[in-house]
Each structure stands twice: as C-alpha cells, then as structure tokens.
Amino acid sequence: VSTQSTGNNLREDGIRSNNMSKSGAKNDTLAGVDVKKLRNKKLTSTEFMQVWFHYDKDKSGYLEYVEFSQFMKDLFLKSDCTDITPEQVEKYTAEVIHLMDTYDENRDGRFEMNELAKALKIEENYLNKIINKKSIKDKHVQSVLKHYDSNCDQMLQGIELKAFVGDLVRSTPDIPYNFAMIEQACNYIEEMSGDNNLNIDTIKLILSLDNRQQLHRKLSEQTK
C-alpha cells in the first residue's frame, strides 16, 4: 500500500466528511457495537463479527484496505468533536497505516480475520473455559447460550452463530481462524445438527467431545 497516496485519499475523504457531518448529533454505536469498546479494543467475539460482516462489503472473507480505512474513518468520526480538521484526518490516516503495518502479517494489503482480531484485541476465547472442563454440564451449556445470544431469543443464529463457531475454530490452534474455515465449520455443524439455528440442545450436542473431535478432523482435512 502506498502511504503517500493512501494518506492523500483519506485526507480528501475526511475533509468531505467534515463538510457533511457538522450536525453535532451523537451516536454511540458503530456497526451495532459500543464505540467506547471499539476505541478501547475490548470486544466480545460477537461484537467482532458484527464489525467484520458490516465492513466486509464484498463478502470476500478479507477486509481490503479501503474497507478497513472506512471502518477507521467511521470510528474516528464518532468522536465528540463536530469539526474534523486536516490535522485530525492526518492522525487517523497514520493510525490506519500503523495498524496495517503492524498486523497485516503476510503484507498483502488486506486484513484476514485473524489479523483484524489481533488488531482489535477481541476477548479471550470464552469456549476455552467450557471445553477444557472434565465434563460439560447443562449449566455450562446454558452459560454458552447466554454468552453468545446477544438478542436473548434462546437461539444462536446469524452473527451469533458465526461468533460461536469462530470460537470453536479458535479453540483449535492448528486450524486457521479465518472466514473460509468458519464457513466450512458452519456447514458441518448444520449437517451435524440438522439446522443452521442452534438451541440449547444442539449446542450441547456440538460441544460433546466426540462431535468436537469430528469437527476438528473435517476442518483439518481442509487445511491439507
């Protein structure tokens, strides 16, 4: 990525945004996530998925540089100030470039899911607290449902399901945490459970040792 050309483009975008966003209206969420949590980089895996799928506009499984810089610009514009100066645009431009340089591990000019997860510092994998127990009891399954069920409908679906499955993938260090693996895991889990919406019974089924091992074997085959 060219630092100079990127900086110029972002400055122009930021100044245009400045001219269009002086209403002073305050909105404390971005992609449905509390802005303070985004700024402090303390996201749950569900909140991370909300950000990812909001900005991965082309559903490529990557956040291209333009998509990531849009996220950073949107976050920047959520600041309390109503006037965006060229100096402030310079600041977020530098932050975009710094984060890409730091976390774009394979230097391809885009973020894979695992790279963005490191940049935004999502929570420690909640499922590790459960699957490392000697036996998974009903109360543990209930706690899993409660943790990922952000709309409290007693089901995991959509972004909630992706977050749960993503943490299943994260719990196996030899399986890459990326969009493709999560999609594969979702397909296997749908085959296993017979549904793409999970209730407490299907979560319990999936968390059983035999089914987790079966899921791991299938995902391992995809990495060969």
N, C-alpha and C positions, 0 to 999 in steps of 0.2 A: 504494500500500500504506500502510495506517495504521500509523505507527511505534508508537503507544501500544498499540493493540490487538494488534499482532503481538508486541510485547515481552511483554505480559501472557500471551499464549498460549504463547510459548516458555518463559517462566518456569515456568508451570504444568507444561508437558511436561518441562522439565528437572528440576523437583523430583520429579515422579513417577518419572523415570528414576533419580534419585538413590536413591529408596526401593527400586528394583528391581535396582540394579546394584552392590551392595557386596561381591560375591564376591571381588573382587581379582584375578580371572582376567585375564591379559594376552593380548591378541590384537593382533598387529602388522600385520594387514591389514584393509582395508575395501574391499568390492566386488572382492576379489582383488588389491588394489593395496597396496604397502608404505605404511604410514601416514606414515613419515618423508618419503617422496617427495610425498605429498599435502600435508603440512604445509609442506614447502619449495617446493611448487609447481614440481616438476621432473618432469613426466610425459611418457612416450612417448605417441604418438598412440594406440597400442593400449590403454594404461592409461587414457587419457582416455575412450575408447569404453566400456571396462568400467564406469567410473563413470557415464557418461551413460545407458547402457542399463539399469543397475541401478536408477537413481533415476527415470528416465522411466517411471513405473509404468503410466501410461495410454497409452503409446506415441503421444503426441500430437505428438512432434517438438519439444517445449518442456519445460524444467524449470519447472513452475509454482512459485510462491513457497513453497508448502507442501512440495513435493518438494525444493527446494533447501535450505530450512531443515532438513529431515530429514537431508540429507547433512551439513550443517554440525554438527548436533547429534550425529550418529553419529561424526563426526570428533572432535568435542570430547570425547565420552565415551571415546575411545580413549586419552585422556591417562593418565599413570601414577597419578594420584590416584584414590582409591577413593570419596571423598566429593565430591559435586557440590553446591557451596554456591550460594545465590541470587546471590552476587556473581559467581561463575563463569558462571552462566547469563546474567547481565546482560552479561558480556563477549562470549559467543558471539552473543547477540542483537544486540549492537551491531555485531559483525563481519558478520553476515548482512545487516543493513541497509546497512552501509558498502559491501559488495560489490555489492549490488543497485543502490545509488545510483551507484556508480562505473561498473559495466559493463553495466547494463541500458540500452543506448544509446537505444532507442526508447521507454523509460519505459512499457512495457506490463505491468510487474509480473511478468515471467517471463523466463527466460533462453532465448535461441536458442543453437544450438550454437556459433556463432562468438563469442557473448558469453561463454559459460562457458569457452571455450578461452582467451580473453584473461584471464579471472579466475584460471584455474588455471595459466596460462602453460605450455602444452604445448611440447614440443621444437620446434626449428626443423625445417621440413619435410624429412624425410630424402630424399624423392624428388628434391628440387631438386639434390642432389649428383649424381644419376644422369642425370636427363633433360636437364641442361644440358651434358652431355659431347657432344663431336662425334660419337662413335659409342658405342652401348651394347653392351658385350661380355658374354660369358657370365659372366665373373667379377662384373660389375656386377649382373646379374640374380640371381646366387646371393647376393650381399650383400643385395639387396632381400628375397629369400625369408627369409634368416636374420634380418633385422631385424624383420619382421612376424610370423614364425612362432613365436609365443610357446610353443606346446606341442611344437615340434620334430618335427612329423609330416610335414614336407616338403610341406605344403599350407596355403593360406590359405583359411580358412572362418570363418563366423560373425563374431565381433568382430574377428578378424584381418583378414578381408576388408573389413569396414567401415572399419577404420583405414587400410588400403592405399588403398581407393577415396577415403576422405576426404582423404588427402594428394594424390591425383590432382586432386581438386576444389580443394584449397588451392593447388595449383601454378598455377592459372589465376586471376589476380586479378579478372577481370571476372565470374567465376562465384561466386555467394554460397556460403559454406561453411555449409550448414545440412542438416538431416535430409532434407528433401524432395529436394534436389539429390543427396545421397549415395544415396538410394533409387533415383532415376532412373538415376544412373550405374551402380549395381549391376545394374539391369535391362538396360541397354545392354551392359554387359560380359558378362553371361550370354548375350545374343544373339550377341555377337561371338565368345565362346569356346566356346559350347555347353555350359557348365557353370557352376554357382554356387560351385564349389570350384576354386581356382586352384593349378596346379602350376608348376614352373619353366618349362615350355614355354608355358603360357598367359600367364604373367606377361611373358615375353619378347615374346609376340605383342601384348599390350596396351600395352607400353612402346614399341613401334615408333612412329616419328614419324607415319606415316600414320594409325594407329589412335588415337593421342592427339589428332590433329587432328580426326578423325571424331567422337570422343567430345566434344571441345570444341564442335564445330558443333551437335551434338544438344542439349547442355546449354544452349548459347546460345539456341537456339530456345525453350527452356522459360522463359527469363527475359524474353522479349519480351511 
